[in-house]
Amino acid sequence: MISIVVSSYNRLRHLKLFLQCCREQTYKDFEIVVADDGSSDGTIEYLDKTKNKCFFDLDYVTQKDLGFRKSKILNKAIGKTKFDDILFLDADLLIGPRFVSNYLEVYEKFKGCLISGKIGRINQKDSLKITEELIKSDFDKIVLMSSGLEPENTCYRDDYTGYCDSPFKRSFWHHWVLGGNFICPKKIIYELNGFDEDFIGWGGEDNDFAQRISLSGKCKIVLSGVLVAYHLYHSMVGDRSGQRLFNEKKKFEKTIVRNEGRNVFN
């Protein structure tokens, strides 16, 4: 059994498509907790109406919209999960019917590791063509819509799954852990006291988390080109201060456990 935490903010259409992907999974023993960063587009109302109509347990946490606070809402969602391993995804991703099953097959081989997959990009025109019916009837068509895969490097070849041995060499940041597509033992997340809530604004919280995990020595990082999710087009987030903060923290911040003195999971 596995917990899936999916982050979302004012992307109700994308979230509906994502949940349809979840309904089509061949592996059925999972729960979903939506980490909503203060949406005002009807997301919460939709979740309230939908959560009793799914074969999987569907729950959510939300907070006031005070800017991009993904780390904070992810930590709250982690506190809501029931199972020992958490798969992190974003609501603007589509996943094929064997996606969770494939993740667990890889996870079984690399038990206790953080495993990060790849993301394929779908352009604006094709993103608008995707419907719940298409997801149900022909997911292969969606795969064909995607362009280049990210990250693009040898460690993420389509046929490659293996350890990232040198995560602090400069080259590592060309094949970073993707915050919208990775799995990790919950025990490790608690030992690090979650995502660093200093990160406000887009970006950086996932790389920071991976860096702290590697520094801690608590588990290895595995990169897989097999575990692909497909990203729906949307306009870029304007505030990228989180990524700038990461660039500073990776130079100067040596602490592994963050959010000192706070229980961030309540």
C-alpha positions as CSV (number, residue, x, y, z in Angstrom):
1,M,0.0,0.0,0.0
2,I,1.2,3.5,-0.8
3,S,0.2,7.1,-0.2
4,I,0.2,9.6,-3.1
5,V,0.6,13.3,-2.2
6,V,-0.4,15.5,-5.1
7,S,0.2,19.3,-5.0
8,S,-2.3,21.6,-6.6
9,Y,-3.1,25.3,-6.9
10,N,-5.9,26.7,-9.0
11,R,-5.6,23.9,-11.6
12,L,-9.0,22.2,-11.3
13,R,-9.1,21.0,-14.9
14,H,-5.7,19.5,-14.5
15,L,-6.6,17.9,-11.2
16,K,-9.7,16.3,-12.7
17,L,-7.6,14.7,-15.4
18,F,-5.0,13.6,-12.9
19,L,-7.6,11.9,-10.8
20,Q,-9.0,10.2,-13.9
21,C,-5.5,8.8,-14.4
22,C,-5.6,7.5,-10.9
23,R,-8.9,5.7,-11.5
24,E,-7.3,3.9,-14.4
25,Q,-4.4,2.5,-12.4
26,T,-3.9,-1.3,-12.5
27,Y,-2.5,-1.2,-9.0
28,K,-5.4,-0.3,-6.6
29,D,-4.0,-0.2,-3.1
30,F,-3.3,3.5,-2.6
31,E,-4.7,6.6,-1.1
32,I,-4.4,10.2,-2.4
33,V,-4.0,13.3,-0.3
34,V,-4.3,16.6,-2.3
35,A,-2.0,19.3,-1.0
36,D,-3.9,22.5,-2.0
37,D,-2.1,25.8,-1.7
38,G,-5.2,28.0,-1.3
39,S,-7.1,27.4,-4.5
40,S,-10.1,29.7,-5.3
41,D,-11.2,27.9,-8.5
42,G,-13.6,25.4,-6.9
43,T,-11.0,22.7,-6.1
44,I,-12.1,22.1,-2.6
45,E,-15.8,22.0,-3.5
46,Y,-15.0,19.4,-6.2
47,L,-12.9,17.3,-3.8
48,D,-15.7,17.3,-1.3
49,K,-18.2,16.2,-3.9
50,T,-15.8,13.6,-5.4
51,K,-14.0,11.9,-2.5
52,N,-16.7,9.3,-1.8
53,K,-17.0,8.3,-5.5
54,C,-13.4,6.9,-5.9
55,F,-12.2,3.3,-5.2
56,F,-9.3,4.8,-3.4
57,D,-9.3,7.0,-0.3
58,L,-9.2,10.7,-1.3
59,D,-8.5,13.4,1.2
60,Y,-7.0,16.9,1.1
61,V,-5.4,19.6,3.2
62,T,-5.6,23.3,2.3
63,Q,-4.4,26.7,3.5
64,K,-4.9,30.4,2.9
65,D,-3.5,31.7,-0.3
66,L,-0.5,33.8,1.0
67,G,1.7,33.2,-2.0
68,F,3.5,30.1,-3.2
69,R,3.9,27.9,-0.1
70,K,4.3,24.4,-1.5
71,S,6.6,23.2,1.2
72,K,4.2,24.1,4.0
73,I,1.2,22.4,2.4
74,L,3.2,19.4,1.4
75,N,4.2,18.9,5.1
76,K,0.6,19.1,6.2
77,A,-0.4,16.5,3.6
78,I,2.4,14.2,4.7
79,G,0.9,14.4,8.2
80,K,-2.4,13.1,6.8
81,T,-1.0,10.1,5.0
82,K,-1.6,6.6,6.4
83,F,1.1,4.5,4.8
84,D,4.9,4.1,5.1
85,D,5.9,5.2,1.6
86,I,4.9,8.4,-0.2
87,L,4.8,9.1,-3.9
88,F,4.9,12.8,-4.7
89,L,3.2,14.0,-7.8
90,D,1.8,17.4,-9.1
91,A,-1.8,17.9,-10.3
92,D,-0.6,19.1,-13.7
93,L,0.8,15.6,-14.5
94,L,-0.8,12.7,-16.3
95,I,0.2,9.1,-15.5
96,G,-0.3,5.9,-17.5
97,P,-2.3,3.0,-16.1
98,R,0.7,1.1,-15.0
99,F,2.5,4.1,-13.5
100,V,2.0,3.2,-9.8
101,S,2.6,-0.4,-10.4
102,N,5.9,0.3,-12.3
103,Y,7.0,2.6,-9.5
104,L,6.5,-0.1,-6.9
105,E,8.4,-2.6,-9.0
106,V,11.4,-0.3,-9.1
107,Y,10.9,0.6,-5.4
108,E,11.0,-3.1,-4.4
109,K,14.4,-3.4,-6.1
110,F,15.7,-0.2,-4.4
111,K,13.8,-0.5,-1.1
112,G,14.3,2.4,1.3
113,C,15.7,4.8,-1.4
114,L,14.4,8.0,-2.8
115,I,13.5,7.3,-6.5
116,S,12.9,10.0,-9.0
117,G,11.3,9.6,-12.4
118,K,11.1,11.7,-15.6
119,I,8.7,14.2,-17.1
120,G,7.5,14.5,-20.7
121,R,6.1,17.9,-21.8
122,I,2.8,18.3,-23.7
123,N,2.4,21.6,-25.6
124,Q,-0.5,24.0,-25.1
125,K,-2.5,22.9,-28.2
126,D,-2.3,19.2,-27.3
127,S,-3.0,19.8,-23.6
128,L,-6.3,21.3,-24.5
129,K,-7.3,18.2,-26.5
130,I,-6.9,15.8,-23.5
131,T,-10.1,14.7,-21.8
132,E,-11.1,12.1,-19.2
133,E,-12.5,10.0,-22.0
134,L,-9.2,10.0,-23.9
135,I,-7.4,9.0,-20.7
136,K,-9.8,6.1,-20.3
137,S,-9.7,4.9,-23.9
138,D,-6.3,5.6,-25.3
139,F,-3.5,6.8,-23.0
140,D,-0.9,5.9,-25.7
141,K,-2.2,8.8,-27.7
142,I,-1.2,11.1,-24.8
143,V,2.3,9.6,-24.7
144,L,2.7,10.4,-28.4
145,M,1.8,14.0,-27.7
146,S,4.7,14.5,-25.4
147,S,7.9,16.1,-26.6
148,G,11.3,15.9,-25.0
149,L,11.8,14.3,-21.6
150,E,13.2,16.1,-18.7
151,P,15.9,15.9,-17.4
152,E,17.9,15.1,-20.5
153,N,21.1,13.3,-19.7
154,T,22.7,9.9,-19.6
155,C,21.5,9.2,-16.0
156,Y,17.9,9.5,-17.2
157,R,18.1,7.3,-20.4
158,D,14.8,5.6,-21.1
159,D,16.3,2.2,-20.2
160,Y,18.3,3.4,-17.1
161,T,17.4,2.9,-13.5
162,G,20.3,3.2,-11.0
163,Y,22.0,5.1,-8.2
164,C,23.0,8.7,-8.5
165,D,26.5,8.3,-7.0
166,S,27.8,11.9,-6.9
167,P,24.8,14.2,-6.1
168,F,27.0,17.2,-5.1
169,K,29.1,17.4,-8.2
170,R,28.0,20.2,-10.5
171,S,26.7,17.7,-13.0
172,F,24.1,16.4,-10.6
173,W,22.0,19.5,-10.9
174,H,21.5,18.7,-14.6
175,H,19.7,15.6,-13.5
176,W,17.9,16.8,-10.4
177,V,15.3,15.1,-8.3
178,L,11.9,16.1,-9.7
179,G,9.6,17.3,-6.9
180,G,6.6,16.4,-9.0
181,N,7.6,12.8,-9.5
182,F,9.4,10.9,-6.8
183,I,8.9,8.4,-4.0
184,C,10.5,8.3,-0.5
185,P,10.0,6.4,2.8
186,K,7.9,8.5,5.2
187,K,10.3,7.7,8.0
188,I,13.1,9.6,6.3
189,I,10.9,12.6,5.7
190,Y,10.0,12.7,9.4
191,E,13.7,12.4,10.4
192,L,14.4,15.5,8.3
193,N,11.3,17.3,9.6
194,G,9.8,17.6,6.1
195,F,10.3,20.1,3.4
196,D,12.0,23.4,4.4
197,E,9.2,26.0,4.9
198,D,11.6,28.8,4.3
199,F,11.0,28.1,0.6
200,I,8.3,30.6,-0.5
201,G,8.0,31.1,-4.2
202,W,8.5,28.6,-7.0
203,G,11.3,26.1,-7.0
204,G,14.1,24.7,-5.0
205,E,12.3,22.9,-2.2
206,D,12.7,19.5,-4.0
207,N,16.4,19.9,-4.8
208,D,17.0,21.1,-1.2
209,F,15.2,18.0,0.1
210,A,17.2,15.7,-2.0
211,Q,20.4,17.4,-1.0
212,R,19.6,17.0,2.7
213,I,18.7,13.3,2.2
214,S,22.0,12.6,0.5
215,L,24.0,14.6,3.1
216,S,22.2,12.7,5.9
217,G,23.3,9.3,4.6
218,K,19.9,8.0,5.5
219,C,19.1,6.7,2.0
220,K,20.5,6.7,-1.5
221,I,19.0,8.5,-4.5
222,V,17.9,6.5,-7.5
223,L,17.1,8.0,-10.9
224,S,14.9,6.2,-13.4
225,G,14.1,6.9,-17.0
226,V,11.4,4.3,-16.9
227,L,9.0,6.2,-14.6
228,V,7.6,8.9,-16.8
229,A,4.8,11.3,-16.1
230,Y,3.4,13.8,-18.7
231,H,3.2,17.5,-17.9
232,L,0.2,19.5,-19.1
233,Y,0.9,22.9,-20.4
234,H,0.3,26.0,-18.2
235,S,1.8,29.5,-18.0
236,M,5.0,29.8,-16.0
237,V,5.0,30.8,-12.4
238,G,6.2,34.4,-12.0
239,D,7.8,34.3,-8.5
240,R,10.9,32.0,-8.7
241,S,12.4,33.2,-5.4
242,G,12.4,29.6,-4.1
243,Q,15.0,28.6,-6.7
244,R,17.1,31.6,-5.8
245,L,17.0,30.6,-2.1
246,F,18.1,27.1,-3.0
247,N,21.1,28.4,-4.9
248,E,22.1,30.3,-1.7
249,K,21.3,27.4,0.7
250,K,23.3,24.8,-1.2
251,K,26.4,27.1,-0.7
252,F,26.0,28.0,2.9
253,E,23.3,25.9,4.7
254,K,24.7,22.7,6.2
255,T,21.9,21.7,8.5
256,I,20.0,18.5,7.5
257,V,16.9,18.9,9.8
258,R,15.0,22.1,9.1
259,N,11.9,23.9,10.5
260,E,13.6,23.7,13.9
261,G,11.3,23.5,16.9
262,R,8.1,23.1,14.8
263,N,5.9,20.1,14.2
264,V,5.2,20.8,10.6
265,F,3.0,17.8,10.0
266,N,0.0,19.0,12.0
